[in-house]
Amino acid sequence: MVAFIGLFRRDLRLALRHGSDTGIVLGFFVLAIVLFPLGVGPEPAILQRIGAGVVWVAALLAAQICALSDPALRERLRAWRKARADEVVRADEDQQDGRGQRK
């Protein structure tokens, strides 16, 4: 967790150097999180179940917006997405037996 916080602080400092880009990205992230309950309803049980996923999706979309103007970030984000996709494929293959049916 300490490494994540250090990485987050470093990336935030780098992002703040770009000025308006940071404001747009943070604004998008906040609006996505704040407006999401309007789309699914205000029921606390539903929001509690899907809240973490919504935050992840909003953060990934905000990172994608940042990557539009930063080639290094674009490449890191592409590699991260590929690694996650490979994990899903491996997990799916592990669940299947030799006949292509799920265990």
Biopython code that builds the backbone (N, CA, C, O; Angstrom):
import numpy as np
from Bio.PDB.StructureBuilder import StructureBuilder

atoms = [
    (1, "MET", "N", (0.817, -1.186, 0.000)),
    (1, "MET", "CA", (0.000, 0.000, 0.000)),
    (1, "MET", "C", (0.868, 1.259, 0.000)),
    (1, "MET", "O", (0.517, 2.261, -0.623)),
    (2, "VAL", "N", (1.990, 1.202, 0.695)),
    (2, "VAL", "CA", (2.894, 2.357, 0.749)),
    (2, "VAL", "C", (3.453, 2.647, -0.638)),
    (2, "VAL", "O", (3.584, 3.808, -1.026)),
    (3, "ALA", "N", (3.782, 1.596, -1.387)),
    (3, "ALA", "CA", (4.298, 1.789, -2.743)),
    (3, "ALA", "C", (3.248, 2.419, -3.638)),
    (3, "ALA", "O", (3.565, 3.283, -4.455)),
    (4, "PHE", "N", (1.992, 1.990, -3.491)),
    (4, "PHE", "CA", (0.913, 2.557, -4.288)),
    (4, "PHE", "C", (0.738, 4.041, -3.998)),
    (4, "PHE", "O", (0.577, 4.843, -4.918)),
    (5, "ILE", "N", (0.768, 4.406, -2.714)),
    (5, "ILE", "CA", (0.607, 5.814, -2.339)),
    (5, "ILE", "C", (1.762, 6.645, -2.880)),
    (5, "ILE", "O", (1.557, 7.760, -3.361)),
    (6, "GLY", "N", (2.977, 6.107, -2.802)),
    (6, "GLY", "CA", (4.128, 6.822, -3.354)),
    (6, "GLY", "C", (4.010, 7.014, -4.856)),
    (6, "GLY", "O", (4.301, 8.092, -5.374)),
    (7, "LEU", "N", (3.587, 5.976, -5.551)),
    (7, "LEU", "CA", (3.396, 6.066, -6.992)),
    (7, "LEU", "C", (2.290, 7.049, -7.338)),
    (7, "LEU", "O", (2.417, 7.821, -8.288)),
    (8, "PHE", "N", (1.204, 7.026, -6.570)),
    (8, "PHE", "CA", (0.098, 7.944, -6.787)),
    (8, "PHE", "C", (0.552, 9.392, -6.606)),
    (8, "PHE", "O", (0.220, 10.256, -7.417)),
    (9, "ARG", "N", (1.306, 9.653, -5.550)),
    (9, "ARG", "CA", (1.797, 11.017, -5.305)),
    (9, "ARG", "C", (2.714, 11.488, -6.432)),
    (9, "ARG", "O", (2.623, 12.630, -6.881)),
    (10, "ARG", "N", (3.595, 10.599, -6.881)),
    (10, "ARG", "CA", (4.501, 10.959, -7.969)),
    (10, "ARG", "C", (3.727, 11.288, -9.242)),
    (10, "ARG", "O", (3.991, 12.296, -9.897)),
    (11, "ASP", "N", (2.773, 10.433, -9.582)),
    (11, "ASP", "CA", (1.982, 10.674, -10.786)),
    (11, "ASP", "C", (1.133, 11.934, -10.661)),
    (11, "ASP", "O", (0.953, 12.663, -11.636)),
    (12, "LEU", "N", (0.611, 12.191, -9.463)),
    (12, "LEU", "CA", (-0.173, 13.405, -9.266)),
    (12, "LEU", "C", (0.697, 14.647, -9.419)),
    (12, "LEU", "O", (0.267, 15.631, -10.021)),
    (13, "ARG", "N", (1.918, 14.613, -8.881)),
    (13, "ARG", "CA", (2.829, 15.755, -9.053)),
    (13, "ARG", "C", (3.151, 15.982, -10.527)),
    (13, "ARG", "O", (3.177, 17.121, -10.993)),
    (14, "LEU", "N", (3.395, 14.896, -11.258)),
    (14, "LEU", "CA", (3.669, 15.023, -12.691)),
    (14, "LEU", "C", (2.463, 15.567, -13.434)),
    (14, "LEU", "O", (2.606, 16.388, -14.340)),
    (15, "ALA", "N", (1.282, 15.116, -13.058)),
    (15, "ALA", "CA", (0.072, 15.574, -13.729)),
    (15, "ALA", "C", (-0.195, 17.048, -13.445)),
    (15, "ALA", "O", (-0.660, 17.772, -14.325)),
    (16, "LEU", "N", (0.089, 17.494, -12.240)),
    (16, "LEU", "CA", (-0.166, 18.888, -11.890)),
    (16, "LEU", "C", (0.723, 19.849, -12.680)),
    (16, "LEU", "O", (0.401, 21.031, -12.800)),
    (17, "ARG", "N", (1.814, 19.363, -13.207)),
    (17, "ARG", "CA", (2.692, 20.204, -14.021)),
    (17, "ARG", "C", (2.026, 20.592, -15.338)),
    (17, "ARG", "O", (2.375, 21.610, -15.935)),
    (18, "HIS", "N", (1.072, 19.785, -15.792)),
    (18, "HIS", "CA", (0.418, 20.053, -17.070)),
    (18, "HIS", "C", (-0.781, 20.989, -16.944)),
    (18, "HIS", "O", (-1.402, 21.315, -17.956)),
    (19, "GLY", "N", (-1.116, 21.419, -15.765)),
    (19, "GLY", "CA", (-2.138, 22.429, -15.551)),
    (19, "GLY", "C", (-3.538, 22.012, -15.959)),
    (19, "GLY", "O", (-4.192, 21.243, -15.255)),
    (20, "SER", "N", (-4.000, 22.520, -17.096)),
    (20, "SER", "CA", (-5.398, 22.340, -17.491)),
    (20, "SER", "C", (-5.750, 20.876, -17.737)),
    (20, "SER", "O", (-6.891, 20.479, -17.501)),
    (21, "ASP", "N", (-4.807, 20.066, -18.201)),
    (21, "ASP", "CA", (-5.084, 18.641, -18.401)),
    (21, "ASP", "C", (-5.537, 17.983, -17.103)),
    (21, "ASP", "O", (-6.468, 17.178, -17.097)),
    (22, "THR", "N", (-4.884, 18.325, -16.027)),
    (22, "THR", "CA", (-5.216, 17.732, -14.735)),
    (22, "THR", "C", (-6.614, 18.128, -14.298)),
    (22, "THR", "O", (-7.372, 17.298, -13.797)),
    (23, "GLY", "N", (-6.955, 19.385, -14.486)),
    (23, "GLY", "CA", (-8.287, 19.851, -14.110)),
    (23, "GLY", "C", (-9.381, 19.144, -14.877)),
    (23, "GLY", "O", (-10.416, 18.792, -14.311)),
    (24, "ILE", "N", (-9.161, 18.936, -16.157)),
    (24, "ILE", "CA", (-10.155, 18.242, -16.983)),
    (24, "ILE", "C", (-10.317, 16.800, -16.521)),
    (24, "ILE", "O", (-11.437, 16.305, -16.387)),
    (25, "VAL", "N", (-9.203, 16.135, -16.280)),
    (25, "VAL", "CA", (-9.253, 14.729, -15.875)),
    (25, "VAL", "C", (-9.894, 14.580, -14.499)),
    (25, "VAL", "O", (-10.764, 13.729, -14.316)),
    (26, "LEU", "N", (-9.482, 15.390, -13.536)),
    (26, "LEU", "CA", (-10.081, 15.308, -12.204)),
    (26, "LEU", "C", (-11.558, 15.680, -12.249)),
    (26, "LEU", "O", (-12.377, 15.069, -11.563)),
    (27, "GLY", "N", (-11.896, 16.681, -13.055)),
    (27, "GLY", "CA", (-13.300, 17.050, -13.218)),
    (27, "GLY", "C", (-14.120, 15.914, -13.783)),
    (27, "GLY", "O", (-15.224, 15.651, -13.307)),
    (28, "PHE", "N", (-13.597, 15.231, -14.796)),
    (28, "PHE", "CA", (-14.293, 14.080, -15.369)),
    (28, "PHE", "C", (-14.497, 12.998, -14.322)),
    (28, "PHE", "O", (-15.593, 12.454, -14.187)),
    (29, "PHE", "N", (-13.437, 12.686, -13.582)),
    (29, "PHE", "CA", (-13.509, 11.633, -12.576)),
    (29, "PHE", "C", (-14.578, 11.949, -11.535)),
    (29, "PHE", "O", (-15.406, 11.099, -11.209)),
    (30, "VAL", "N", (-14.557, 13.170, -11.020)),
    (30, "VAL", "CA", (-15.526, 13.565, -9.991)),
    (30, "VAL", "C", (-16.943, 13.540, -10.555)),
    (30, "VAL", "O", (-17.855, 13.029, -9.904)),
    (31, "LEU", "N", (-17.143, 14.081, -11.750)),
    (31, "LEU", "CA", (-18.485, 14.075, -12.341)),
    (31, "LEU", "C", (-18.995, 12.661, -12.593)),
    (31, "LEU", "O", (-20.168, 12.372, -12.359)),
    (32, "ALA", "N", (-18.130, 11.794, -13.061)),
    (32, "ALA", "CA", (-18.548, 10.411, -13.310)),
    (32, "ALA", "C", (-19.000, 9.750, -12.020)),
    (32, "ALA", "O", (-20.010, 9.047, -12.011)),
    (33, "ILE", "N", (-18.277, 9.958, -10.942)),
    (33, "ILE", "CA", (-18.627, 9.349, -9.662)),
    (33, "ILE", "C", (-19.899, 9.973, -9.090)),
    (33, "ILE", "O", (-20.762, 9.262, -8.574)),
    (34, "VAL", "N", (-20.016, 11.290, -9.179)),
    (34, "VAL", "CA", (-21.166, 11.978, -8.592)),
    (34, "VAL", "C", (-22.447, 11.702, -9.373)),
    (34, "VAL", "O", (-23.511, 11.549, -8.773)),
    (35, "LEU", "N", (-22.361, 11.636, -10.693)),
    (35, "LEU", "CA", (-23.560, 11.467, -11.510)),
    (35, "LEU", "C", (-23.994, 10.016, -11.668)),
    (35, "LEU", "O", (-25.125, 9.760, -12.083)),
    (36, "PHE", "N", (-23.143, 9.079, -11.354)),
    (36, "PHE", "CA", (-23.482, 7.671, -11.548)),
    (36, "PHE", "C", (-24.742, 7.245, -10.798)),
    (36, "PHE", "O", (-25.558, 6.523, -11.371)),
    (37, "PRO", "N", (-24.940, 7.656, -9.545)),
    (37, "PRO", "CA", (-26.167, 7.250, -8.849)),
    (37, "PRO", "C", (-27.445, 7.711, -9.549)),
    (37, "PRO", "O", (-28.496, 7.093, -9.377)),
    (38, "LEU", "N", (-27.372, 8.771, -10.323)),
    (38, "LEU", "CA", (-28.554, 9.208, -11.066)),
    (38, "LEU", "C", (-28.946, 8.188, -12.123)),
    (38, "LEU", "O", (-30.121, 8.090, -12.477)),
    (39, "GLY", "N", (-27.998, 7.438, -12.625)),
    (39, "GLY", "CA", (-28.277, 6.445, -13.650)),
    (39, "GLY", "C", (-28.777, 5.119, -13.106)),
    (39, "GLY", "O", (-29.529, 4.422, -13.787)),
    (40, "VAL", "N", (-28.380, 4.756, -11.899)),
    (40, "VAL", "CA", (-28.771, 3.455, -11.351)),
    (40, "VAL", "C", (-29.772, 3.559, -10.213)),
    (40, "VAL", "O", (-30.342, 2.549, -9.801)),
    (41, "GLY", "N", (-29.989, 4.728, -9.711)),
    (41, "GLY", "CA", (-30.923, 4.911, -8.607)),
    (41, "GLY", "C", (-30.203, 5.122, -7.293)),
    (41, "GLY", "O", (-29.028, 4.782, -7.158)),
    (42, "PRO", "N", (-30.909, 5.685, -6.324)),
    (42, "PRO", "CA", (-30.264, 6.054, -5.062)),
    (42, "PRO", "C", (-30.255, 4.960, -3.993)),
    (42, "PRO", "O", (-29.905, 5.239, -2.847)),
    (43, "GLU", "N", (-30.629, 3.731, -4.331)),
    (43, "GLU", "CA", (-30.688, 2.682, -3.319)),
    (43, "GLU", "C", (-29.281, 2.384, -2.782)),
    (43, "GLU", "O", (-28.391, 2.005, -3.544)),
    (44, "PRO", "N", (-29.085, 2.557, -1.477)),
    (44, "PRO", "CA", (-27.750, 2.350, -0.905)),
    (44, "PRO", "C", (-27.201, 0.939, -1.109)),
    (44, "PRO", "O", (-25.995, 0.770, -1.293)),
    (45, "ALA", "N", (-28.053, -0.057, -1.079)),
    (45, "ALA", "CA", (-27.569, -1.436, -1.231)),
    (45, "ALA", "C", (-26.951, -1.648, -2.613)),
    (45, "ALA", "O", (-25.902, -2.279, -2.737)),
    (46, "ILE", "N", (-27.595, -1.127, -3.634)),
    (46, "ILE", "CA", (-27.071, -1.267, -4.999)),
    (46, "ILE", "C", (-25.783, -0.471, -5.153)),
    (46, "ILE", "O", (-24.798, -0.967, -5.699)),
    (47, "LEU", "N", (-25.798, 0.757, -4.674)),
    (47, "LEU", "CA", (-24.610, 1.604, -4.803)),
    (47, "LEU", "C", (-23.423, 1.023, -4.049)),
    (47, "LEU", "O", (-22.282, 1.133, -4.499)),
    (48, "GLN", "N", (-23.687, 0.409, -2.909)),
    (48, "GLN", "CA", (-22.597, -0.189, -2.140)),
    (48, "GLN", "C", (-22.002, -1.384, -2.886)),
    (48, "GLN", "O", (-20.789, -1.593, -2.857)),
    (49, "ARG", "N", (-22.848, -2.164, -3.548)),
    (49, "ARG", "CA", (-22.364, -3.342, -4.280)),
    (49, "ARG", "C", (-21.530, -2.962, -5.494)),
    (49, "ARG", "O", (-20.529, -3.619, -5.782)),
    (50, "ILE", "N", (-21.923, -1.918, -6.208)),
    (50, "ILE", "CA", (-21.242, -1.597, -7.462)),
    (50, "ILE", "C", (-20.284, -0.416, -7.350)),
    (50, "ILE", "O", (-19.621, -0.061, -8.324)),
    (51, "GLY", "N", (-20.208, 0.188, -6.180)),
    (51, "GLY", "CA", (-19.408, 1.402, -6.010)),
    (51, "GLY", "C", (-17.939, 1.240, -6.363)),
    (51, "GLY", "O", (-17.370, 2.093, -7.043)),
    (52, "ALA", "N", (-17.320, 0.162, -5.912)),
    (52, "ALA", "CA", (-15.884, -0.030, -6.188)),
    (52, "ALA", "C", (-15.632, -0.175, -7.682)),
    (52, "ALA", "O", (-14.659, 0.371, -8.203)),
    (53, "GLY", "N", (-16.488, -0.896, -8.365)),
    (53, "GLY", "CA", (-16.338, -1.050, -9.812)),
    (53, "GLY", "C", (-16.497, 0.258, -10.551)),
    (53, "GLY", "O", (-15.782, 0.526, -11.517)),
    (54, "VAL", "N", (-17.435, 1.073, -10.099)),
    (54, "VAL", "CA", (-17.663, 2.380, -10.732)),
    (54, "VAL", "C", (-16.440, 3.272, -10.558)),
    (54, "VAL", "O", (-16.032, 3.965, -11.490)),
    (55, "VAL", "N", (-15.862, 3.253, -9.376)),
    (55, "VAL", "CA", (-14.654, 4.066, -9.132)),
    (55, "VAL", "C", (-13.522, 3.597, -10.040)),
    (55, "VAL", "O", (-12.813, 4.424, -10.614)),
    (56, "TRP", "N", (-13.339, 2.272, -10.181)),
    (56, "TRP", "CA", (-12.288, 1.747, -11.059)),
    (56, "TRP", "C", (-12.510, 2.168, -12.502)),
    (56, "TRP", "O", (-11.575, 2.605, -13.172)),
    (57, "VAL", "N", (-13.740, 2.041, -12.986)),
    (57, "VAL", "CA", (-14.026, 2.400, -14.377)),
    (57, "VAL", "C", (-13.798, 3.895, -14.596)),
    (57, "VAL", "O", (-13.212, 4.290, -15.604)),
    (58, "ALA", "N", (-14.253, 4.723, -13.663)),
    (58, "ALA", "CA", (-14.045, 6.168, -13.797)),
    (58, "ALA", "C", (-12.552, 6.505, -13.767)),
    (58, "ALA", "O", (-12.098, 7.367, -14.519)),
    (59, "ALA", "N", (-11.792, 5.833, -12.908)),
    (59, "ALA", "CA", (-10.348, 6.083, -12.841)),
    (59, "ALA", "C", (-9.657, 5.645, -14.133)),
    (59, "ALA", "O", (-8.763, 6.335, -14.623)),
    (60, "LEU", "N", (-10.067, 4.509, -14.682)),
    (60, "LEU", "CA", (-9.459, 4.045, -15.936)),
    (60, "LEU", "C", (-9.796, 4.976, -17.098)),
    (60, "LEU", "O", (-8.944, 5.249, -17.944)),
    (61, "LEU", "N", (-11.026, 5.459, -17.140)),
    (61, "LEU", "CA", (-11.383, 6.405, -18.193)),
    (61, "LEU", "C", (-10.626, 7.723, -18.030)),
    (61, "LEU", "O", (-10.200, 8.324, -19.017)),
    (62, "ALA", "N", (-10.460, 8.168, -16.792)),
    (62, "ALA", "CA", (-9.683, 9.388, -16.554)),
    (62, "ALA", "C", (-8.219, 9.182, -16.970)),
    (62, "ALA", "O", (-7.602, 10.076, -17.548)),
    (63, "ALA", "N", (-7.675, 8.004, -16.672)),
    (63, "ALA", "CA", (-6.304, 7.715, -17.094)),
    (63, "ALA", "C", (-6.207, 7.693, -18.613)),
    (63, "ALA", "O", (-5.210, 8.137, -19.184)),
    (64, "GLN", "N", (-7.243, 7.178, -19.266)),
    (64, "GLN", "CA", (-7.244, 7.164, -20.731)),
    (64, "GLN", "C", (-7.251, 8.586, -21.294)),
    (64, "GLN", "O", (-6.608, 8.861, -22.307)),
    (65, "ILE", "N", (-7.976, 9.481, -20.640)),
    (65, "ILE", "CA", (-7.976, 10.880, -21.071)),
    (65, "ILE", "C", (-6.579, 11.471, -20.919)),
    (65, "ILE", "O", (-6.103, 12.181, -21.805)),
    (66, "CYS", "N", (-5.919, 11.180, -19.794)),
    (66, "CYS", "CA", (-4.540, 11.658, -19.590)),
    (66, "CYS", "C", (-3.611, 11.100, -20.662)),
    (66, "CYS", "O", (-2.703, 11.788, -21.129)),
    (67, "ALA", "N", (-3.845, 9.856, -21.044)),
    (67, "ALA", "CA", (-2.967, 9.187, -22.009)),
    (67, "ALA", "C", (-3.071, 9.779, -23.398)),
    (67, "ALA", "O", (-2.197, 9.536, -24.231)),
    (68, "LEU", "N", (-4.105, 10.545, -23.673)),
    (68, "LEU", "CA", (-4.235, 11.174, -24.989)),
    (68, "LEU", "C", (-3.084, 12.137, -25.269)),
    (68, "LEU", "O", (-2.665, 12.305, -26.414)),
    (69, "SER", "N", (-2.583, 12.762, -24.214)),
    (69, "SER", "CA", (-1.521, 13.744, -24.412)),
    (69, "SER", "C", (-0.170, 13.297, -23.862)),
    (69, "SER", "O", (0.786, 14.072, -23.882)),
    (70, "ASP", "N", (-0.075, 12.072, -23.374)),
    (70, "ASP", "CA", (1.172, 11.585, -22.786)),
    (70, "ASP", "C", (1.510, 10.207, -23.361)),
    (70, "ASP", "O", (0.941, 9.202, -22.933)),
    (71, "PRO", "N", (2.430, 10.155, -24.326)),
    (71, "PRO", "CA", (2.763, 8.875, -24.959)),
    (71, "PRO", "C", (3.277, 7.811, -23.991)),
    (71, "PRO", "O", (2.974, 6.630, -24.163)),
    (72, "ALA", "N", (4.040, 8.204, -22.989)),
    (72, "ALA", "CA", (4.567, 7.227, -22.022)),
    (72, "ALA", "C", (3.426, 6.610, -21.217)),
    (72, "ALA", "O", (3.395, 5.398, -21.005)),
    (73, "LEU", "N", (2.501, 7.437, -20.776)),
    (73, "LEU", "CA", (1.349, 6.934, -20.040)),
    (73, "LEU", "C", (0.483, 6.069, -20.949)),
    (73, "LEU", "O", (-0.050, 5.047, -20.515)),
    (74, "ARG", "N", (0.346, 6.468, -22.180)),
    (74, "ARG", "CA", (-0.443, 5.688, -23.138)),
    (74, "ARG", "C", (0.128, 4.282, -23.268)),
    (74, "ARG", "O", (-0.624, 3.307, -23.287)),
    (75, "GLU", "N", (1.432, 4.168, -23.356)),
    (75, "GLU", "CA", (2.066, 2.853, -23.495)),
    (75, "GLU", "C", (1.923, 2.028, -22.210)),
    (75, "GLU", "O", (1.655, 0.828, -22.274)),
    (76, "ARG", "N", (2.101, 2.664, -21.046)),
    (76, "ARG", "CA", (1.922, 1.943, -19.777)),
    (76, "ARG", "C", (0.492, 1.457, -19.614)),
    (76, "ARG", "O", (0.261, 0.343, -19.144)),
    (77, "LEU", "N", (-0.465, 2.285, -19.998)),
    (77, "LEU", "CA", (-1.870, 1.902, -19.905)),
    (77, "LEU", "C", (-2.187, 0.763, -20.863)),
    (77, "LEU", "O", (-2.943, -0.145, -20.518)),
    (78, "ARG", "N", (-1.624, 0.801, -22.046)),
    (78, "ARG", "CA", (-1.817, -0.281, -23.021)),
    (78, "ARG", "C", (-1.240, -1.599, -22.475)),
    (78, "ARG", "O", (-1.871, -2.650, -22.594)),
    (79, "ALA", "N", (-0.061, -1.538, -21.888)),
    (79, "ALA", "CA", (0.555, -2.744, -21.325)),
    (79, "ALA", "C", (-0.255, -3.275, -20.144)),
    (79, "ALA", "O", (-0.398, -4.487, -19.987)),
    (80, "TRP", "N", (-0.784, -2.382, -19.320)),
    (80, "TRP", "CA", (-1.595, -2.797, -18.173)),
    (80, "TRP", "C", (-2.864, -3.497, -18.656)),
    (80, "TRP", "O", (-3.237, -4.544, -18.128)),
    (81, "ARG", "N", (-3.529, -2.915, -19.666)),
    (81, "ARG", "CA", (-4.754, -3.532, -20.192)),
    (81, "ARG", "C", (-4.464, -4.897, -20.797)),
    (81, "ARG", "O", (-5.243, -5.834, -20.617)),
    (82, "LYS", "N", (-3.349, -5.018, -21.513)),
    (82, "LYS", "CA", (-2.996, -6.308, -22.113)),
    (82, "LYS", "C", (-2.732, -7.353, -21.034)),
    (82, "LYS", "O", (-3.144, -8.505, -21.167)),
    (83, "ALA", "N", (-2.047, -6.953, -19.970)),
    (83, "ALA", "CA", (-1.773, -7.893, -18.875)),
    (83, "ALA", "C", (-3.079, -8.351, -18.220)),
    (83, "ALA", "O", (-3.226, -9.530, -17.897)),
    (84, "ARG", "N", (-4.026, -7.432, -18.022)),
    (84, "ARG", "CA", (-5.316, -7.816, -17.438)),
    (84, "ARG", "C", (-6.080, -8.743, -18.378)),
    (84, "ARG", "O", (-6.696, -9.706, -17.920)),
    (85, "ALA", "N", (-6.053, -8.474, -19.675)),
    (85, "ALA", "CA", (-6.745, -9.326, -20.644)),
    (85, "ALA", "C", (-6.127, -10.717, -20.660)),
    (85, "ALA", "O", (-6.846, -11.712, -20.738)),
    (86, "ASP", "N", (-4.809, -10.795, -20.588)),
    (86, "ASP", "CA", (-4.134, -12.101, -20.545)),
    (86, "ASP", "C", (-4.522, -12.879, -19.285)),
    (86, "ASP", "O", (-4.689, -14.097, -19.337)),
    (87, "GLU", "N", (-4.667, -12.184, -18.159)),
    (87, "GLU", "CA", (-5.095, -12.842, -16.922)),
    (87, "GLU", "C", (-6.486, -13.436, -17.078)),
    (87, "GLU", "O", (-6.741, -14.549, -16.618)),
    (88, "VAL", "N", (-7.389, -12.703, -17.724)),
    (88, "VAL", "CA", (-8.753, -13.191, -17.918)),
    (88, "VAL", "C", (-8.750, -14.426, -18.811)),
    (88, "VAL", "O", (-9.455, -15.397, -18.537)),
    (89, "VAL", "N", (-7.959, -14.388, -19.875)),
    (89, "VAL", "CA", (-7.879, -15.541, -20.780)),
    (89, "VAL", "C", (-7.331, -16.749, -20.042)),
    (89, "VAL", "O", (-7.865, -17.850, -20.180)),
    (90, "ARG", "N", (-6.271, -16.565, -19.257)),
    (90, "ARG", "CA", (-5.701, -17.686, -18.501)),
    (90, "ARG", "C", (-6.704, -18.244, -17.491)),
    (90, "ARG", "O", (-6.822, -19.460, -17.342)),
    (91, "ALA", "N", (-7.423, -17.367, -16.803)),
    (91, "ALA", "CA", (-8.413, -17.827, -15.828)),
    (91, "ALA", "C", (-9.532, -18.597, -16.520)),
    (91, "ALA", "O", (-10.026, -19.592, -15.989)),
    (92, "ASP", "N", (-9.931, -18.138, -17.703)),
    (92, "ASP", "CA", (-10.974, -18.833, -18.444)),
    (92, "ASP", "C", (-10.494, -20.203, -18.901)),
    (92, "ASP", "O", (-11.238, -21.182, -18.833)),
    (93, "GLU", "N", (-9.263, -20.271, -19.363)),
    (93, "GLU", "CA", (-8.710, -21.560, -19.792)),
    (93, "GLU", "C", (-8.583, -22.526, -18.624)),
    (93, "GLU", "O", (-8.778, -23.730, -18.792)),
    (94, "ASP", "N", (-8.257, -22.011, -17.440)),
    (94, "ASP", "CA", (-8.144, -22.863, -16.254)),
    (94, "ASP", "C", (-9.494, -23.448, -15.853)),
    (94, "ASP", "O", (-9.551, -24.526, -15.261)),
    (95, "GLN", "N", (-10.586, -22.742, -16.171)),
    (95, "GLN", "CA", (-11.915, -23.214, -15.790)),
    (95, "GLN", "C", (-12.489, -24.222, -16.776)),
    (95, "GLN", "O", (-13.474, -24.893, -16.467)),
    (96, "GLN", "N", (-11.905, -24.335, -17.928)),
    (96, "GLN", "CA", (-12.433, -25.250, -18.934)),
    (96, "GLN", "C", (-11.707, -26.587, -18.872)),
    (96, "GLN", "O", (-10.515, -26.656, -18.570)),
    (97, "ASP", "N", (-12.462, -27.659, -19.168)),
    (97, "ASP", "CA", (-11.793, -28.959, -19.234)),
    (97, "ASP", "C", (-11.423, -29.234, -20.697)),
    (97, "ASP", "O", (-11.552, -28.343, -21.536)),
    (98, "GLY", "N", (-10.975, -30.425, -21.010)),
    (98, "GLY", "CA", (-10.499, -30.766, -22.341)),
    (98, "GLY", "C", (-11.555, -30.711, -23.436)),
    (98, "GLY", "O", (-11.198, -30.586, -24.607)),
    (99, "ARG", "N", (-12.844, -30.800, -23.103)),
    (99, "ARG", "CA", (-13.897, -30.800, -24.128)),
    (99, "ARG", "C", (-14.471, -29.417, -24.376)),
    (99, "ARG", "O", (-15.427, -29.276, -25.139)),
    (100, "GLY", "N", (-13.906, -28.394, -23.746)),
    (100, "GLY", "CA", (-14.386, -27.038, -23.984)),
    (100, "GLY", "C", (-15.585, -26.664, -23.107)),
    (100, "GLY", "O", (-16.207, -25.621, -23.309)),
    (101, "GLN", "N", (-15.902, -27.520, -22.136)),
    (101, "GLN", "CA", (-16.998, -27.228, -21.234)),
    (101, "GLN", "C", (-16.441, -26.756, -19.900)),
    (101, "GLN", "O", (-15.333, -27.113, -19.501)),
    (102, "ARG", "N", (-17.221, -25.966, -19.244)),
    (102, "ARG", "CA", (-16.797, -25.476, -17.926)),
    (102, "ARG", "C", (-16.873, -26.582, -16.902)),
    (102, "ARG", "O", (-17.719, -27.473, -16.987)),
    (103, "LYS", "N", (-15.979, -26.517, -15.932)),
    (103, "LYS", "CA", (-15.948, -27.534, -14.875)),
    (103, "LYS", "C", (-17.140, -27.362, -13.969)),
    (103, "LYS", "O", (-17.303, -28.119, -13.012)),
]
sb = StructureBuilder()
sb.init_structure("model")
sb.init_model(0)
sb.init_chain("A")
sb.init_seg("    ")
for serial, (resi, resn, name, xyz) in enumerate(atoms, 1):
    if name == "N":
        sb.init_residue(resn, " ", resi, " ")
    sb.init_atom(name, np.array(xyz, "f"), 0.0, 1.0, " ", f" {name:<3s}", serial, name[0])
structure = sb.get_structure()
